[in-house]
């Protein structure tokens, strides 16, 4: 285990995975009107464990054009993930500030 892993733990990987999930959810939202588009999401736990984590979302109601994006679901998931991303980023910023103080001898 190197210094970075000891200092930041799983939070660095968590930030990366949350960023990937934001990209997927944004893509779903952008393709809400694309016929045949299949909404995708990321299994956070599987991604942290290094496993294949991108899966297709099963819609609550089906659409006639084959699109599985449910805009309200995607927007809610995006907002929740954005809050989790900012929380993880805030934690990492605090850790970095602590490391910087230690390096300066404060």
C-alpha positions in Angstrom: 0.0 0.0 0.0 1.5 3.3 -1.0 1.3 6.7 0.6 -1.6 7.9 -1.6 -3.7 4.8 -0.7 -2.9 5.2 3.0 -3.8 8.9 2.9 -7.0 8.8 0.8 -8.2 5.2 1.2 -11.1 4.3 -1.0 -12.2 7.8 -1.5 -10.0 8.4 -4.6 -11.5 5.4 -6.4 -15.0 6.4 -5.2 -14.6 9.9 -6.7 -13.5 8.3 -10.0 -16.5 5.9 -10.0 -19.0 8.7 -9.1 -17.6 10.7 -12.0 -18.1 7.8 -14.4 -21.7 7.4 -13.1 -22.3 11.1 -13.7 -21.2 10.6 -17.3 -23.6 7.7 -17.8 -26.5 9.4 -16.2 -25.9 12.6 -18.3 -25.8 10.4 -21.4 -29.2 8.9 -20.4 -30.7 12.3 -19.9 -29.3 13.6 -23.3 -30.8 10.6 -25.1 -34.2 10.7 -23.4 -35.9 11.2 -26.8 -33.7 8.9 -28.9 -35.7 5.9 -30.1 -34.3 2.6 -29.0 -31.8 4.1 -26.6 -31.2 1.8 -23.6 -30.6 3.7 -20.3 -27.4 2.5 -18.5 -26.3 2.8 -14.9 -23.3 1.8 -12.9 -23.3 -0.6 -9.9 -21.2 1.5 -7.5 -20.1 -1.4 -5.3 -19.1 -3.6 -8.3 -17.1 -0.7 -9.8 -15.2 -0.2 -6.6 -14.4 -3.9 -6.5 -13.0 -3.6 -10.1 -15.7 -5.7 -11.7 -17.8 -4.9 -14.8 -20.4 -2.6 -13.4 -22.3 -0.9 -16.3 -25.7 -2.4 -16.6 -28.9 -1.5 -18.5 -31.6 0.1 -16.4 -35.0 -1.7 -16.4 -37.7 0.9 -16.9 -40.8 1.1 -14.6 -42.9 1.7 -17.7 -42.0 0.7 -21.2 -42.0 3.1 -24.1 -43.4 2.3 -27.6 -40.1 3.4 -29.3 -37.9 1.1 -27.2 -36.3 3.9 -25.3 -35.8 2.9 -21.6 -34.9 6.4 -20.3 -37.3 7.6 -17.6 -36.3 11.3 -17.3 -37.5 11.8 -13.7 -35.6 8.7 -12.6 -32.4 9.8 -14.4 -32.6 13.3 -13.0 -33.1 12.1 -9.5 -30.2 9.6 -9.8 -28.0 12.4 -11.3 -28.8 14.8 -8.5 -28.1 12.2 -5.8 -24.9 11.1 -7.4 -23.8 14.8 -7.8 -24.3 15.3 -4.0 -22.3 12.2 -3.3 -19.5 13.3 -5.7 -19.3 16.7 -4.0 -19.2 15.1 -0.6 -16.4 12.7 -1.6 -14.5 15.6 -3.2 -14.9 17.7 0.0 -13.5 14.8 2.1 -10.5 14.5 -0.3 -9.9 18.2 -0.2 -9.8 18.1 3.6 -7.3 15.2 3.5 -5.1 17.0 1.0 -5.1 20.1 3.2 -4.0 17.9 6.1 -1.2 16.4 4.1 -0.1 19.8 2.9 0.0 21.1 6.6 2.0 18.0 7.6 4.5 18.6 4.8 4.9 22.2 5.8 5.4 21.2 9.4 2.3 23.0 10.8 
